[in-house]
Amino acid sequence: MGIVKISDPMHESLRLASQALSRSINAQAEHWMRIGMLAELHPQLNHSEICQLLIRAEQDGGLDIAALTGRGVSAKPATKAAAKVRA
């Protein structure tokens, strides 16, 4: 875990979104980072497809970025969702 510095306006946006979606501020920030990271890794996917990927990954044991990117050794096995994205 680390500390990430963000601007005051972004923190306010996080606070509002987290309250509206019943998440903690940290959980909301992590959600946005996950969506953004997957959007950059897979620009061919739209938001709905990225959300479906996250749901499938969770059903398969959780999102494994190393498996999705094909880099590094991961503690988790590659998910079916990762395989579908690579195809």
Buried (B, 14 or more C-beta within 10 A) or exposed (E): EEEEEEEEEEEEBBEEBBEEEEBEBEEBBEBBEBBEBBBEEBEEBEEEBBEBBBEBBEEBEEBBBBBBBEEEEBEBEBBEBBEEBEE
